[in-house]
Amino acid sequence: MCTHSSKPKRRPRHGYRLEHGKAHSRDHAKWSRRDFLAGLGLSVAGAVTLGGTPVRAFAGSSLMSQLNSIESDRVLVLVQLSGGNDGLNTIIPYENDIYYQRRPNIAIAKQEAQLHPIGQDLGVHPSMEILEPYFGDGDMAILQNVGYPDPDLSHFRSTDIWLSGSDSDSLIQTGWVGRHLNVEYPDFEDNRPSYPLAVQIGGVSSLMLQGPATNMGMSLVSEEFFERLAEDGTLYNLNGLPSTAFGDEMNYVRSVANDSFIYAAAVQEASQQGANAVEYPGGNPLANSLGIVARLIKGQLGAKIYHVTLGGFDTHANQAGVHANLLNNLSQGINAFLQDITEGGMQENVIVMTFSEFGRRVGQNGSFGTDHGTAAPLFLVGKGINGGLMGSAPDLEDLDNTGNMKHEIDFRTVYASILQNWFGIEQPVVEDVLLGHSYTALDIIESPAEPVSIDTPEEIGSFTLQQNYPNPFSESTTLQFTLDKTSKVRLQVFDITGREVQSLMNRTLAAGTHTVEFHGSDLPSGIYITRLITPNGVMSKKMMKVK
């Protein structure tokens, strides 16, 4: 599906190339500083350490609620290639003269041993040889030229675009997985889920799982702390603190931290029950993370989505050896993980998807590396994948006005395909998650799941939210809902980014039909979400405001 933008292309932001000197260094400093700050404090949730790797757990979004209702064990494992993976040296156009002309020192030679042709005069990098049988067996899909319109060449910004699922000109503070997070769910403390619905392993708290207010999670910094929590239910000891202002502050911080580890018991139990059945390659950080994911999946933690990261793909200098080693770590880690999952008999229910914030430029730079580019390939691997090569070979002649490759497949189309066909999420919910946009699902899932609906009176049982009237509306509209019994309810209106526009009601109401007038004359035109929250569940409806 081609989604080239008709808007004028922007000039590349100064700082995206190594040659930009201090500007490039500042860009990396900003990127690293943002990650560092996001990783500090209790406000970003936390991590359980298993094998020296931090584990983060999240729950509470409307998408997560629907995922939780699915009567299947399907799991998605997202592998982020942080830094911008060089697609042209990953899937090599070995018959393209332009490729070799523009990369005289770093191109992968056609005659190099172990380069596996996959069609369209393309071959897989030799370091990925171990994944070739998955492609040959139809269990690996390679999606070419994945990107988005008006690409941004900043690590900081492009990563946020991928994690939020937003347009490049929209600053969205919520993630595509964590949209519409229910931080203020009534009786949340009394009805807190006993296990996480999504888990991040390694790195800082991800925007991908961020809702309008905060993340939900836990944090442990070592296995010693993990064992301490399992032994007495707390991570930090509150005894023996000095009777000073510092001691009082430390007591408060440790108390809040102890209270935040809501999923520690579930993660610990799953990690103990789900032993690894294969040997993971040493010295491979991704393999270490995926080994933990395998333990949690096999230990029946219950999470539907896992997110891990392999860094180092910002290959501005001396790329050849570094990139080969990264692709080897990626391939060896995924292979060991899938073998482990197969040993546990779960191979039909787990798929792996890779993504990176952008690709690299067509030509090499003066440091035998490549600078920030645009479109790049994306991999999906697993028994549940309808494998093969999807999309056209990279066109190295028809470039955009910045000299970068044009994307063919919008990355949000991949998100939509997985949500709709792997998890069985209804298309209207998928559209809400993807900020009101509609994307046609790709044929990448071997056996698409049956659509799942939870926003129906039959399934929710004790309340109904009707469609607003009139819809569309210009000045005001009537919202109506029915309760089967006396309940505490909250009625809210959100914009399409997940930002709360107005809280219309938050109180206990008697059984019966209730109506509320929503006045939106001052709001801009667009799609808005009405959400009714009760102790028995959540129901949402879309409404349209027009001037």
C-alpha positions as CSV (number, residue, x, y, z in Angstrom):
1,M,0.0,0.0,0.0
2,C,1.6,3.2,-1.1
3,T,1.0,6.3,1.1
4,H,3.4,8.9,-0.3
5,S,2.5,12.3,1.0
6,S,1.5,15.1,-1.4
7,K,2.8,17.7,1.1
8,P,6.1,19.5,0.3
9,K,9.1,17.6,1.7
10,R,11.0,19.2,4.6
11,R,14.7,19.8,4.5
12,P,16.6,17.3,6.6
13,R,17.1,18.5,10.1
14,H,20.6,19.8,10.8
15,G,22.4,17.3,13.0
16,Y,21.3,14.0,11.4
17,R,24.7,13.4,9.8
18,L,28.1,12.7,11.5
19,E,29.6,15.5,9.4
20,H,27.4,18.0,11.2
21,G,29.8,17.8,14.1
22,K,28.6,19.4,17.3
23,A,25.0,19.5,16.1
24,H,25.1,15.8,15.6
25,S,26.6,15.3,19.1
26,R,23.9,17.6,20.6
27,D,21.3,15.5,18.9
28,H,22.6,12.3,20.4
29,A,23.0,14.0,23.8
30,K,19.4,15.1,23.7
31,W,18.3,11.6,22.6
32,S,20.3,10.0,25.4
33,R,19.3,12.6,28.0
34,R,15.6,12.1,27.2
35,D,16.0,8.3,27.7
36,F,18.0,8.9,30.9
37,L,15.4,11.2,32.4
38,A,12.6,8.9,31.4
39,G,14.3,6.1,33.2
40,L,14.6,8.0,36.5
41,G,12.0,8.3,39.2
42,L,9.0,6.3,40.2
43,S,6.8,8.1,37.8
44,V,8.1,6.0,34.9
45,A,7.1,2.7,36.5
46,G,9.9,0.3,37.0
47,A,11.7,-2.9,36.2
48,V,12.2,-6.4,37.7
49,T,15.7,-7.6,37.1
50,L,16.1,-11.1,35.8
51,G,19.6,-12.2,34.8
52,G,20.8,-8.6,35.2
53,T,18.1,-7.2,32.8
54,P,15.4,-4.8,34.0
55,V,11.8,-5.9,33.3
56,R,8.9,-3.5,33.1
57,A,5.2,-4.4,33.3
58,F,2.2,-2.4,32.3
59,A,-1.6,-2.6,32.2
60,G,-4.7,-0.5,32.0
61,S,-5.4,0.6,28.4
62,S,-8.7,0.0,26.5
63,L,-6.7,-2.1,24.0
64,M,-5.2,-4.1,26.9
65,S,-8.7,-4.7,28.2
66,Q,-9.7,-6.1,24.9
67,L,-6.5,-8.2,24.6
68,N,-7.3,-9.6,28.0
69,S,-10.7,-10.8,26.8
70,I,-9.3,-12.8,24.0
71,E,-9.6,-16.5,24.7
72,S,-6.3,-17.4,23.1
73,D,-2.6,-17.5,24.1
74,R,-1.4,-15.4,21.2
75,V,1.7,-13.3,22.0
76,L,3.5,-10.5,20.1
77,V,7.2,-9.9,20.8
78,L,8.5,-6.6,19.5
79,V,12.2,-6.3,18.9
80,Q,13.3,-2.6,18.5
81,L,16.6,-2.1,16.6
82,S,17.5,1.2,18.2
83,G,19.6,3.7,16.3
84,G,18.3,3.2,12.7
85,N,19.1,-0.1,11.0
86,D,20.8,0.0,7.6
87,G,18.2,-1.8,5.4
88,L,20.3,-1.9,2.3
89,N,23.0,-3.9,4.0
90,T,20.4,-6.1,5.7
91,I,18.5,-7.1,2.6
92,I,21.1,-6.6,-0.2
93,P,20.2,-5.6,-3.8
94,Y,23.1,-7.6,-5.1
95,E,22.3,-6.9,-8.8
96,N,22.0,-3.2,-8.4
97,D,25.0,-1.2,-9.8
98,I,23.9,2.0,-8.0
99,Y,24.2,0.1,-4.6
100,Y,27.8,-0.8,-5.3
101,Q,28.7,2.6,-6.8
102,R,27.4,4.5,-3.8
103,R,28.9,2.1,-1.3
104,P,32.4,1.2,-2.6
105,N,33.8,0.2,0.8
106,I,30.8,-1.1,2.7
107,A,28.6,-2.9,0.2
108,I,28.1,-6.6,0.7
109,A,29.6,-8.5,-2.3
110,K,27.3,-10.6,-4.4
111,Q,29.8,-13.5,-4.4
112,E,30.3,-13.4,-0.7
113,A,29.7,-16.8,0.9
114,Q,26.4,-17.5,2.6
115,L,24.5,-14.6,0.9
116,H,21.0,-16.2,0.5
117,P,18.9,-15.0,-2.4
118,I,15.3,-14.4,-1.5
119,G,13.8,-13.1,-4.8
120,Q,13.8,-9.7,-6.7
121,D,17.6,-10.0,-6.9
122,L,17.8,-9.5,-3.2
123,G,19.8,-11.5,-0.6
124,V,20.0,-11.7,3.2
125,H,23.1,-10.5,4.9
126,P,25.4,-13.4,5.7
127,S,25.2,-12.8,9.4
128,M,21.5,-13.6,9.3
129,E,22.1,-17.1,7.8
130,I,20.5,-18.9,10.8
131,L,17.1,-17.3,10.0
132,E,17.1,-18.5,6.4
133,P,15.2,-21.8,7.2
134,Y,12.4,-19.7,8.6
135,F,12.0,-17.8,5.4
136,G,12.3,-21.0,3.4
137,D,9.6,-22.7,5.5
138,G,7.2,-19.8,5.0
139,D,7.5,-18.7,8.7
140,M,9.3,-15.4,8.0
141,A,7.9,-12.3,6.2
142,I,10.2,-9.5,5.0
143,L,8.4,-6.3,4.5
144,Q,10.3,-3.8,2.3
145,N,10.4,0.0,2.3
146,V,8.5,0.4,5.6
147,G,8.3,4.0,6.8
148,Y,5.9,6.9,7.0
149,P,5.1,10.2,5.1
150,D,7.3,13.3,5.7
151,P,10.0,11.3,7.6
152,D,11.9,12.9,10.5
153,L,15.7,12.0,10.6
154,S,16.0,12.6,14.4
155,H,16.4,9.6,16.6
156,F,14.4,11.3,19.3
157,R,11.5,12.3,17.1
158,S,11.3,9.3,14.7
159,T,11.4,6.9,17.6
160,D,8.4,8.7,19.2
161,I,6.6,8.6,15.9
162,W,7.0,4.8,15.7
163,L,6.1,4.2,19.3
164,S,3.1,6.5,19.3
165,G,1.8,5.6,15.9
166,S,1.3,9.2,15.1
167,D,1.8,11.4,12.0
168,S,5.2,13.1,11.7
169,D,3.6,16.5,12.2
170,S,1.7,15.5,15.4
171,L,3.2,15.5,18.9
172,I,1.4,12.7,20.6
173,Q,2.3,11.8,24.2
174,T,0.6,8.4,24.2
175,G,1.7,5.1,22.7
176,W,-0.1,2.9,20.2
177,V,-0.3,0.1,22.7
178,G,-1.1,2.2,25.7
179,R,-3.7,4.5,24.2
180,H,-6.5,5.6,26.5
181,L,-4.8,4.3,29.6
182,N,-7.3,4.0,32.5
183,V,-5.3,5.5,35.3
184,E,-8.3,6.8,37.0
185,Y,-10.4,3.7,36.7
186,P,-12.9,3.6,39.5
187,D,-12.0,1.1,42.3
188,F,-8.7,0.5,40.5
189,E,-6.8,-0.2,43.7
190,D,-9.4,-2.9,44.7
191,N,-9.5,-4.4,41.2
192,R,-5.9,-4.2,40.1
193,P,-5.0,-7.0,37.7
194,S,-2.9,-9.7,39.2
195,Y,-0.6,-9.9,36.2
196,P,0.7,-7.5,33.5
197,L,-0.9,-7.4,30.0
198,A,2.3,-6.0,28.4
199,V,5.9,-6.2,29.5
200,Q,9.0,-4.2,28.5
201,I,12.4,-5.7,29.1
202,G,15.5,-3.5,29.2
203,G,15.8,0.2,28.4
204,V,13.7,3.0,29.8
205,S,10.0,3.2,30.1
206,S,8.6,3.1,26.6
207,L,6.3,5.6,25.0
208,M,4.7,2.7,23.2
209,L,2.9,1.6,26.4
210,Q,2.2,5.1,27.7
211,G,-1.4,6.3,28.3
212,P,-2.7,9.8,28.8
213,A,-1.5,10.0,32.4
214,T,1.2,7.5,33.4
215,N,2.5,3.9,33.1
216,M,1.6,1.1,35.5
217,G,4.5,-1.0,36.5
218,M,7.2,-2.2,38.9
219,S,10.9,-1.8,39.3
220,L,13.7,-4.0,40.6
221,V,17.4,-3.3,40.0
222,S,18.9,-6.6,40.8
223,E,18.1,-10.3,41.4
224,E,18.9,-9.7,45.1
225,F,16.2,-7.1,45.3
226,F,13.9,-9.5,43.4
227,E,14.4,-12.3,46.0
228,R,13.9,-9.8,48.9
229,L,10.5,-8.8,47.4
230,A,9.5,-12.4,47.0
231,E,10.5,-13.2,50.6
232,D,8.7,-10.5,52.6
233,G,6.6,-8.6,50.0
234,T,8.8,-5.4,49.9
235,L,11.9,-4.4,48.1
236,Y,13.3,-1.7,50.3
237,N,13.8,-2.1,54.1
238,L,12.2,0.7,56.1
239,N,14.0,-0.1,59.3
240,G,17.1,1.6,60.5
241,L,16.6,4.9,58.6
242,P,18.0,8.0,60.4
243,S,15.7,10.3,62.3
244,T,16.5,13.2,60.1
245,A,14.8,15.0,57.2
246,F,16.8,12.8,54.8
247,G,15.6,9.7,56.7
248,D,12.0,10.9,56.4
249,E,12.4,11.5,52.7
250,M,14.0,8.1,52.2
251,N,11.2,6.4,54.1
252,Y,8.6,8.1,51.9
253,V,10.4,7.2,48.7
254,R,11.0,3.6,49.7
255,S,7.3,3.2,50.9
256,V,6.0,4.5,47.5
257,A,8.4,2.2,45.7
258,N,7.3,-0.8,47.7
259,D,3.7,0.0,46.9
260,S,4.4,0.3,43.2
261,F,5.6,-3.3,42.6
262,I,2.1,-4.6,41.9
263,Y,3.1,-7.3,39.5
264,A,6.2,-8.6,41.2
265,A,4.7,-11.8,42.5
266,A,3.2,-12.7,39.1
267,V,6.5,-12.0,37.3
268,Q,8.5,-14.0,39.9
269,E,6.2,-17.0,39.8
270,A,6.2,-17.1,36.0
271,S,10.0,-16.8,35.8
272,Q,10.4,-19.7,38.2
273,Q,7.9,-21.9,36.4
274,G,9.1,-21.2,32.9
275,A,12.6,-22.5,32.6
276,N,14.7,-22.1,29.4
277,A,15.0,-25.3,27.5
278,V,17.8,-24.2,25.1
279,E,21.2,-22.6,25.5
280,Y,21.1,-18.9,24.6
281,P,24.3,-17.5,23.0
282,G,26.6,-15.7,25.5
283,G,27.6,-12.1,25.1
284,N,24.4,-11.3,23.3
285,P,22.2,-8.7,25.1
286,L,19.2,-9.4,22.9
287,A,19.4,-13.1,23.5
288,N,19.5,-12.4,27.3
289,S,16.3,-10.4,27.0
290,L,14.6,-12.9,24.8
291,G,15.5,-15.7,27.2
292,I,13.7,-13.8,29.9
293,V,10.7,-13.3,27.6
294,A,10.6,-17.1,26.9
295,R,10.7,-17.8,30.6
296,L,7.7,-15.5,31.3
297,I,5.7,-16.8,28.3
298,K,6.4,-20.5,29.2
299,G,5.6,-19.7,32.9
300,Q,2.2,-18.5,31.7
301,L,2.5,-14.9,33.0
302,G,-0.4,-13.9,30.8
303,A,1.1,-10.9,29.0
304,K,0.1,-10.4,25.4
305,I,2.9,-8.1,24.3
306,Y,6.6,-8.0,25.1
307,H,9.0,-5.3,24.0
308,V,12.8,-5.7,23.9
309,T,15.5,-3.6,22.5
310,L,18.9,-4.1,20.7
311,G,20.9,-0.9,20.5
312,G,23.9,0.1,18.5
313,F,22.4,0.6,15.0
314,D,23.5,4.2,14.6
315,T,26.4,3.1,12.3
316,H,27.9,6.4,11.2
317,A,31.5,5.1,11.2
318,N,33.2,1.8,10.3
319,Q,29.9,0.2,9.8
320,A,30.7,-3.1,8.2
321,G,32.0,-5.1,11.1
322,V,29.7,-3.5,13.7
323,H,26.6,-4.0,11.6
324,A,27.4,-7.6,10.9
325,N,27.8,-8.3,14.6
326,L,24.5,-6.6,15.4
327,L,22.7,-8.7,12.7
328,N,24.3,-11.8,14.1
329,N,23.1,-11.0,17.6
330,L,19.6,-10.3,16.3
331,S,19.4,-13.5,14.3
332,Q,21.0,-15.7,17.0
333,G,18.8,-14.3,19.7
334,I,15.5,-14.7,17.7
335,N,16.5,-18.2,16.6
336,A,17.3,-19.3,20.2
337,F,14.1,-17.7,21.4
338,L,11.9,-19.5,18.8
339,Q,13.6,-22.8,19.5
340,D,12.9,-22.3,23.2
341,I,9.3,-21.5,22.6
342,T,9.0,-24.6,20.3
343,E,10.4,-26.8,23.1
344,G,7.6,-25.5,25.3
345,G,5.0,-26.3,22.6
346,M,3.9,-22.7,22.2
347,Q,5.3,-22.1,18.7
348,E,1.9,-21.6,17.1
349,N,1.0,-18.7,19.5
350,V,4.1,-16.5,19.4
351,I,5.4,-14.2,16.7
352,V,8.3,-11.8,16.6
353,M,8.4,-8.4,14.9
354,T,11.4,-6.2,14.4
355,F,11.3,-2.4,13.8
356,S,13.7,0.5,13.8
357,E,13.1,4.2,13.8
358,F,14.5,4.7,10.3
359,G,16.9,3.2,7.8
360,R,20.1,4.7,6.4
361,R,21.0,6.8,3.3
362,V,21.8,5.1,0.0
363,G,25.5,6.1,-0.1
364,Q,28.2,5.7,2.4
365,N,29.8,8.7,4.2
366,G,33.4,9.7,4.6
367,S,33.8,7.6,7.7
368,F,32.9,4.3,6.1
369,G,29.4,4.4,7.6
370,T,26.0,5.6,6.7
371,D,23.9,8.6,7.9
372,H,20.3,8.7,8.9
373,G,17.9,7.7,6.1
374,T,14.2,6.7,5.7
375,A,12.6,3.5,4.6
376,A,13.9,0.1,5.7
377,P,12.8,-3.6,5.9
378,L,10.9,-5.0,8.8
379,F,10.8,-8.7,9.8
380,L,8.0,-10.9,11.2
381,V,9.0,-14.4,12.3
382,G,7.1,-17.3,13.7
383,K,4.8,-20.2,12.9
384,G,1.8,-17.8,12.8
385,I,3.3,-15.7,10.0
386,N,2.3,-16.0,6.4
387,G,5.9,-15.7,5.1
388,G,7.5,-14.3,2.0
389,L,8.8,-11.1,0.5
390,M,6.3,-8.2,0.6
391,G,6.7,-4.9,-1.2
392,S,8.9,-3.8,-4.1
393,A,12.7,-3.9,-4.1
394,P,14.2,-0.5,-3.0
395,D,14.3,2.0,-5.8
396,L,17.7,3.7,-5.7
397,E,17.0,6.0,-8.6
398,D,13.6,7.4,-7.6
399,L,14.6,9.2,-4.3
400,D,12.9,12.0,-2.5
401,N,14.3,15.6,-2.6
402,T,16.6,14.9,0.3
403,G,18.2,12.0,-1.5
404,N,16.5,9.3,0.6
405,M,14.4,6.3,-0.4
406,K,10.6,6.6,-0.6
407,H,8.6,4.4,1.7
408,E,6.0,2.0,0.3
409,I,4.4,0.4,3.3
410,D,3.2,2.7,6.2
411,F,4.4,1.1,9.5
412,R,0.9,1.7,11.0
413,T,-0.4,-0.7,8.4
414,V,1.7,-3.4,10.0
415,Y,0.3,-2.4,13.5
416,A,-3.2,-2.6,12.1
417,S,-2.6,-6.0,10.6
418,I,-1.3,-7.5,13.8
419,L,-4.0,-6.0,16.0
420,Q,-6.8,-7.1,13.7
421,N,-5.6,-10.4,12.3
422,W,-3.3,-11.7,15.0
423,F,-5.2,-10.6,18.1
424,G,-8.7,-10.3,16.6
425,I,-9.2,-6.7,17.7
426,E,-12.3,-5.2,16.0
427,Q,-11.5,-2.7,13.2
428,P,-13.2,0.3,15.0
429,V,-11.0,-0.3,18.1
430,V,-7.9,-0.6,15.9
431,E,-8.8,2.8,14.3
432,D,-9.1,4.3,17.7
433,V,-5.7,3.0,18.7
434,L,-4.2,4.4,15.5
435,L,-5.6,7.9,16.1
436,G,-8.7,7.6,13.9
437,H,-6.8,6.4,10.7
438,S,-8.0,3.4,8.8
439,Y,-5.4,1.0,7.3
440,T,-6.0,-2.1,5.1
441,A,-4.6,-5.2,6.8
442,L,-1.7,-6.9,5.1
443,D,-1.7,-10.7,4.4
444,I,1.0,-11.5,7.0
445,I,-0.9,-13.7,9.4
446,E,-1.3,-17.4,8.6
447,S,-4.6,-17.9,10.4
448,P,-6.4,-14.6,11.2
449,A,-8.2,-14.6,14.5
450,E,-11.9,-14.3,14.7
451,P,-12.9,-10.7,15.6
452,V,-13.4,-10.1,19.3
453,S,-16.0,-7.7,20.7
454,I,-16.2,-6.6,24.3
455,D,-18.2,-3.4,23.9
456,T,-21.6,-5.1,23.8
457,P,-24.3,-5.3,26.4
458,E,-24.3,-9.1,26.2
459,E,-20.6,-9.3,27.1
460,I,-20.4,-6.4,29.6
461,G,-23.8,-7.3,31.0
462,S,-24.9,-4.5,33.4
463,F,-24.7,-1.3,31.4
464,T,-25.1,0.1,27.9
465,L,-23.7,3.3,26.3
466,Q,-25.8,4.5,23.4
467,Q,-24.5,6.4,20.4
468,N,-24.7,10.1,21.0
469,Y,-27.4,12.1,19.2
470,P,-27.1,14.1,17.0
471,N,-23.9,12.7,15.5
472,P,-22.1,14.5,13.9
473,F,-22.8,17.6,16.1
474,S,-21.8,21.2,15.9
475,E,-22.8,22.8,19.2
476,S,-23.9,20.1,21.6
477,T,-25.0,16.5,21.6
478,T,-26.9,14.2,24.0
479,L,-25.1,11.2,25.6
480,Q,-27.3,8.5,27.0
481,F,-26.5,5.3,29.0
482,T,-28.4,2.7,30.9
483,L,-27.5,0.9,34.2
484,D,-29.0,-2.4,35.2
485,K,-28.2,-1.7,38.9
486,T,-26.9,1.1,41.1
487,S,-23.3,1.7,40.2
488,K,-20.5,4.2,40.5
489,V,-19.9,5.6,37.0
490,R,-17.5,7.9,35.4
491,L,-18.3,9.5,32.0
492,Q,-15.5,11.2,30.1
493,V,-14.7,12.7,26.7
494,F,-11.3,12.3,25.1
495,D,-9.9,13.6,21.9
496,I,-8.4,11.2,19.4
497,T,-4.9,11.5,20.9
498,G,-6.2,10.2,24.2
499,R,-6.2,13.6,26.0
500,E,-9.1,14.1,28.3
501,V,-11.3,16.9,27.1
502,Q,-13.9,16.9,29.9
503,S,-15.0,14.7,32.8
504,L,-18.8,14.8,32.7
505,M,-19.7,12.6,35.6
506,N,-18.0,10.7,38.5
507,R,-20.6,9.6,41.0
508,T,-23.0,6.8,42.0
509,L,-26.2,6.6,40.0
510,A,-29.3,4.5,40.4
511,A,-30.4,1.8,37.9
512,G,-32.1,3.2,34.8
513,T,-31.5,5.5,31.8
514,H,-29.4,8.6,32.3
515,T,-28.8,11.5,29.8
516,V,-26.1,14.1,29.8
517,E,-25.6,17.1,27.5
518,F,-22.2,17.6,26.1
519,H,-21.4,21.1,24.9
520,G,-18.5,21.2,22.5
521,S,-19.0,24.4,20.6
522,D,-15.5,25.6,21.4
523,L,-13.8,22.3,20.3
524,P,-12.1,22.0,16.9
525,S,-13.7,19.7,14.3
526,G,-12.7,16.0,14.6
527,I,-13.3,12.7,16.2
528,Y,-13.9,12.4,20.0
529,I,-14.3,9.4,22.2
530,T,-17.0,9.1,24.9
531,R,-16.1,6.6,27.6
532,L,-18.3,5.2,30.3
533,I,-16.5,3.5,33.1
534,T,-18.3,1.3,35.7
535,P,-17.1,-1.4,38.2
536,N,-18.3,-4.0,35.6
537,G,-16.3,-2.7,32.6
538,V,-15.7,0.1,30.1
539,M,-17.6,1.1,27.0
540,S,-16.6,3.7,24.4
541,K,-18.3,5.3,21.4
542,K,-16.9,7.6,18.7
543,M,-18.6,10.9,17.9
544,M,-17.8,13.5,15.3
545,K,-17.7,17.3,15.9
546,V,-18.1,19.5,12.8
547,K,-18.1,23.3,12.5
